[in-house]
């Protein structure tokens, strides 16, 4: 008859073979853990009910306030799975609600919080529903996830009302166009106006965003005025960087009278090159680079006149348009040299928009304005977490 070797006589390999697979181990323990959670929850409710009626079960007491009235069974989804027959006690005179559950809740607060966080991190409603089934073993429809994330509306509203404590010295302003479904079911184009702040040490934060129907002066004024009313120092902003949208200039002048406006070189160069034949684009680009890469404003102006002299005979309209906005294109030369490369374009906020577009691409047309706000809110939170850890390396001194 074969004998079983003692534990001290077994080799490490023999001992390892007997160790259960982690997934199998948790699979075996899950029913026991779920039953333990059920017992704890039911005991907690019994204690709460006893305190509420001021008497134990079957106790005769002059201080009794109410009587028990049986139980009802309900399902509760927890982190460990679904409790299908949780026994909830009743009171006779007034309803009893467990302190650890919201009214009519079918999931614990922890499960709901995990799913909302997953949505904010970029998962679609269908992906969030799949995650819910993986975590709890209970299927959840995309419509149920949509109802769940509607509770984020209060957080979104609080974000738009929060005090602005970030000491922004420079602002990058730009708009992102998205498709949003209207109440009649048709899709319409809306623009997301965003303000991206940078302080003197290179720290960054996307301060706020707003939906609008166009990049008008009124729309930009509402966003910028909201920032100053909530704490952004208008005298602390020395430069605002924007593309060629006409509405921005007047809004910036009104909200930040001491700030200069820097037109984005990336947008301007792109527009110029698109208007030229392919054979002329490379030499034209070399001339434009010599302007915005100059060491001083004086050198940049000299480079502009060389470029204008070469291109005015062939493309006078293009040269005239650049000359009209030359002061706004060279505003960045009033700043220290180390800050100019980051602030002569809106590229930093455009990179953030690329991440937003990646999140929105699977969605296509957003369901409504509130849905758009929730998704953007999640992306802004994630972006600001990343930006807080990554200040601009070039900003090594107060500018």
C-alpha positions in Angstrom: 0.0 0.0 0.0 1.5 3.3 -1.1 2.2 5.8 1.7 1.6 9.5 1.5 4.8 11.4 2.1 4.8 13.8 5.0 4.8 17.5 4.4 8.5 17.8 5.5 9.4 14.9 3.1 7.9 16.5 0.0 10.0 18.4 -2.6 9.2 22.0 -3.5 7.9 20.8 -6.8 5.5 18.4 -5.1 4.3 21.1 -2.8 3.7 23.5 -5.7 1.6 21.0 -7.6 -0.8 20.9 -4.6 -1.3 24.6 -4.6 -4.6 25.5 -6.1 -4.8 27.8 -9.1 -5.7 31.3 -7.9 -8.7 31.6 -10.2 -10.0 28.2 -9.1 -9.4 29.1 -5.5 -11.4 32.3 -5.7 -14.0 30.5 -7.7 -14.4 27.9 -4.9 -14.5 30.5 -2.2 -16.9 32.9 -3.9 -20.2 31.2 -2.8 -19.0 31.0 0.8 -17.9 34.6 0.8 -21.2 35.7 -0.8 -23.1 33.8 1.9 -21.1 35.5 4.6 -21.8 38.9 3.1 -25.5 38.0 3.0 -25.4 37.0 6.7 -23.6 40.2 7.7 -26.1 42.4 5.7 -29.1 40.7 7.2 -27.7 41.0 10.7 -27.0 44.7 10.1 -30.6 45.3 9.0 -31.9 43.4 12.0 -29.8 45.6 14.3 -31.0 48.8 12.6 -34.6 47.7 12.8 -34.3 46.8 16.5 -32.8 50.3 17.1 -35.6 51.9 15.0 -38.5 50.2 16.8 -36.8 50.4 20.2 -37.5 46.7 21.0 -36.0 43.3 20.2 -38.0 40.6 18.4 -41.0 39.4 20.5 -39.9 41.8 23.3 -42.7 43.6 25.3 -41.5 47.1 26.0 -43.2 50.4 27.0 -40.6 52.2 24.8 -41.5 50.4 21.6 -42.2 52.8 18.7 -43.2 50.3 16.0 -43.7 46.6 15.2 -42.0 44.3 12.7 -44.1 43.4 9.7 -42.4 40.4 8.1 -39.8 40.5 5.3 -39.5 40.8 1.6 -36.8 39.3 -0.6 -34.8 41.2 -3.2 -31.6 40.8 -5.3 -28.5 42.8 -4.6 -25.5 42.9 -6.8 -22.2 43.1 -4.8 -18.5 43.0 -5.8 -18.6 39.2 -5.2 -21.7 38.5 -7.2 -25.4 38.6 -6.9 -27.3 37.9 -3.6 -30.5 36.6 -5.1 -32.6 36.3 -1.9 -31.5 39.0 0.5 -34.2 39.2 3.3 -35.1 42.8 4.1 -37.3 43.3 7.2 -40.4 45.6 7.2 -41.9 48.0 9.7 -45.6 48.4 10.2 -46.0 52.1 10.7 -43.3 53.5 8.5 -41.0 52.0 5.8 -37.6 50.7 6.8 -34.7 51.5 4.4 -31.3 49.9 5.0 -28.6 52.6 5.7 -26.1 51.0 3.4 -28.4 51.1 0.3 -29.9 53.9 -1.6 -33.7 53.7 -2.2 -34.5 51.1 -4.8 -30.8 50.3 -5.3 -30.1 47.0 -7.0 -26.3 47.3 -6.7 -24.0 48.3 -3.8 -22.5 51.8 -3.9 -19.1 50.3 -4.5 -20.2 48.5 -7.7 -21.9 51.7 -9.0 -18.8 53.7 -8.2 -16.5 51.3 -10.0 -18.8 51.4 -13.1 -18.9 55.1 -13.1 -15.2 55.4 -12.8 -14.8 53.0 -15.7 -17.1 55.2 -17.8 -15.1 58.3 -16.9 -11.9 56.5 -17.8 -13.1 56.1 -21.4 -15.2 52.9 -21.6 -18.3 53.1 -23.6 -21.7 52.2 -22.1 -21.6 48.8 -23.8 -18.0 48.2 -22.5 -19.0 49.3 -19.0 -22.0 46.8 -19.2 -19.6 44.0 -20.1 -17.3 45.0 -17.3 -20.2 44.8 -14.9 -21.0 41.3 -15.9 -17.3 40.2 -15.6 -17.1 41.7 -12.1 -20.4 40.6 -10.7 -21.6 37.8 -12.9 -24.9 39.7 -13.5 -25.6 41.1 -17.0 -26.3 44.8 -17.2 -27.8 46.5 -20.3 -26.3 49.6 -21.9 -29.5 51.4 -21.0 -29.0 50.6 -17.4 -25.4 51.9 -17.6 -26.7 55.1 -19.2 -29.1 55.5 -16.2 -26.3 54.9 -13.8 -24.0 57.5 -15.4 -26.7 60.1 -15.4 -25.9 60.5 -11.7 -22.7 62.1 -12.8 -24.6 65.2 -13.9 -24.2 66.7 -10.4 -20.5 66.2 -10.6 -20.3 67.8 -14.0 -22.3 70.8 -12.8 -20.0 71.1 -9.8 -17.0 71.1 -12.0 -18.3 74.0 -14.0 -19.0 75.9 -10.8 -15.9 75.1 -8.8 -13.5 77.9 -7.8 -10.5 78.3 -10.2 -7.4 78.3 -8.0 -4.9 77.5 -10.8 -2.6 80.5 -11.3 -2.7 80.6 -15.1 -0.2 82.9 -16.7 -0.8 81.8 -20.2 -4.1 80.5 -21.8 -4.6 78.3 -24.8 -8.0 78.7 -26.3 -9.5 76.4 -29.0 -12.7 74.6 -30.0 -13.5 71.0 -30.8 -16.5 70.3 -33.1 -18.7 67.3 -32.3 -22.0 65.9 -33.5 -24.8 65.9 -30.9 -28.3 64.6 -31.4 -31.1 67.1 -31.0 -34.5 66.5 -29.3 -36.1 65.8 -32.7 -33.6 63.0 -33.4 -31.5 64.9 -35.9 -27.7 65.4 -35.5 -26.3 68.9 -35.2 -22.8 70.3 -35.0 -21.7 71.9 -31.7 -18.4 73.2 -30.7 -16.7 72.5 -27.4 -14.8 75.7 -26.3 -11.9 74.9 -24.0 -9.5 77.0 -21.9 -6.1 75.4 -21.2 -3.9 77.1 -18.6 -0.2 77.1 -18.0 1.5 78.8 -15.1 5.0 80.3 -14.9 6.6 77.0 -13.9 5.1 74.9 -16.7 2.3 73.3 -14.7 -0.8 72.8 -16.8 -4.5 72.3 -16.3 -7.6 72.3 -18.6 -9.6 74.9 -16.7 -13.0 74.5 -18.1 -15.0 73.8 -21.3 -18.4 74.8 -22.6 -20.7 73.7 -25.4 -21.8 76.3 -28.0 -23.3 76.5 -31.4 -20.4 78.6 -32.8 -17.1 80.2 -31.9 -18.6 83.6 -31.4 -17.5 86.5 -29.3 -20.5 85.9 -27.0 -19.8 82.2 -26.5 -16.1 82.8 -25.7 -17.0 85.7 -23.4 -19.3 83.4 -21.4 -16.5 80.9 -20.9 -13.8 83.5 -20.0 -16.1 85.6 -17.8 -17.0 82.4 -15.9 -13.3 81.7 -15.2 -12.6 85.2 -13.9 -15.8 85.2 -11.8 -14.7 81.9 -10.2 -11.2 83.1 -9.3 -8.9 83.3 -12.3 -6.9 86.5 -11.9 -7.4 88.5 -15.1 -4.3 90.6 -14.4 -2.2 87.5 -14.0 -2.8 86.3 -17.6 -0.2 87.9 -19.9 -0.8 85.9 -23.1 -3.7 84.1 -24.7 -3.0 81.8 -27.7 -5.7 81.1 -30.2 -6.3 80.2 -33.8 -7.9 82.6 -36.3 -11.4 82.5 -35.0 -12.8 86.1 -35.1 -14.7 85.8 -31.9 -11.8 85.0 -29.7 -9.9 88.3 -30.0 -12.8 90.5 -28.7 -13.5 88.1 -25.9 -9.9 88.0 -24.8 -9.6 91.8 -24.9 -12.7 92.1 -22.7 -11.9 89.4 -20.1 -8.1 90.0 -20.0 -7.3 93.6 -20.9 -3.7 93.3 -20.0 -3.0 90.1 -22.0 -1.6 90.0 -25.5 -3.2 87.7 -28.2 -0.9 85.2 -30.0 -2.2 83.8 -33.2 -1.4 80.1 -33.7 1.4 79.6 -36.2 0.4 76.0 -36.9 -3.1 77.1 -38.2 -1.6 80.0 -40.2 1.1 77.9 -41.9 -1.4 75.1 -42.7 -3.8 77.6 -44.3 -1.0 79.2 -46.4 0.4 75.9 -47.6 -3.0 74.6 -48.6 -3.4 77.6 -50.9 -0.2 76.9 -52.7 0.7 74.5 -55.5 2.6 71.4 -54.2 5.9 72.5 -55.8 5.9 75.8 -53.9 5.0 74.5 -50.4 8.5 73.4 -49.3 10.4 76.6 -50.1 7.5 78.7 -48.6 7.6 76.7 -45.4 11.4 77.3 -45.0 10.7 81.0 -45.2 7.9 80.9 -42.7 10.0 78.8 -40.3 12.7 81.4 -40.4 10.2 83.9 -39.0 8.7 82.1 -36.0 12.0 80.4 -35.1 14.0 83.6 -35.0 15.8 84.5 -31.8 14.4 88.0 -31.4 11.4 89.9 -32.6 13.6 92.2 -34.7 15.1 89.1 -36.5 11.6 87.7 -37.0 10.4 91.0 -38.7 13.5 90.9 -40.9 12.8 87.3 -41.8 9.2 88.3 -42.6 10.2 91.0 -45.1 12.6 88.6 -46.9 9.7 86.1 -47.2 7.3 88.8 -48.3 9.6 90.1 -50.9 10.0 86.6 -52.4 6.3 85.6 -52.4 4.4 88.9 -52.9 4.8 88.9 -56.7 3.2 85.4 -57.0 0.8 85.4 -54.1 0.0 88.9 -53.0 -3.2 88.0 -51.2 -1.5 85.4 -49.0 1.3 87.9 -48.1 -1.2 90.6 -47.4 -3.2 88.4 -45.0 -0.1 87.4 -43.1 1.1 91.0 -42.9 -2.3 92.1 -41.5 -1.9 89.7 -38.5 1.9 90.0 -38.1 1.7 91.7 -34.7 -0.5 88.9 -33.3 1.8 86.3 -34.8 4.9 87.8 -33.2 3.3 88.6 -29.7 5.1 85.5 -28.3 8.5 87.3 -28.7 7.7 89.5 -25.7 8.1 86.3 -23.6 11.4 84.7 -22.4 12.9 82.5 -25.1 12.3 79.2 -23.2 8.5 79.7 -23.3 8.1 80.6 -27.0 8.1 77.2 -28.6 5.2 76.0 -26.4 3.2 79.2 -26.8 3.4 80.2 -30.4 0.8 77.5 -31.3 -2.2 75.8 -29.8 -0.5 72.4 -30.3 -0.8 71.5 -26.6 -4.5 71.8 -26.4 -4.8 70.2 -29.9 -3.1 67.1 -28.4 -5.7 67.0 -25.7 -8.4 67.2 -28.4 -6.9 64.2 -30.2 -7.5 62.1 -27.1 -11.0 63.4 -26.9 -11.6 62.5 -30.5 -10.3 59.0 -29.9 -12.8 58.6 -27.1 -15.7 60.0 -29.1 -15.0 58.1 -32.4 -16.7 54.9 -31.3 -19.7 56.8 -30.1 -20.3 58.7 -33.3 -23.2 61.0 -32.7 -23.6 61.9 -29.0 -27.0 61.1 -27.6 -27.6 64.6 -26.3 -25.9 67.6 -24.7 -25.8 66.1 -21.2 -24.3 62.9 -22.6 -21.6 64.9 -24.3 -20.9 66.8 -21.1 -20.5 63.6 -19.1 -18.0 62.1 -21.6 -16.0 65.3 -21.9 -16.0 65.6 -18.1 -14.4 62.2 -17.8 -11.8 63.0 -20.4 -11.0 66.3 -18.7 -10.5 64.6 -15.3 -8.2 62.1 -16.8 -6.2 64.7 -18.8 -5.7 66.9 -15.7 -4.4 63.9 -13.8 -1.8 63.4 -16.5 -0.9 67.1 -16.8 -0.4 67.4 -13.0 2.5 64.9 -13.3 4.0 66.4 -16.5 4.9 70.0 -16.3 6.6 71.5 -19.4 10.3 70.8 -19.1 11.3 74.1 -20.8 9.7 76.2 -18.1 12.6 76.3 -15.6 12.1 79.8 -14.4 9.5 82.5 -13.9 8.6 84.0 -17.2 
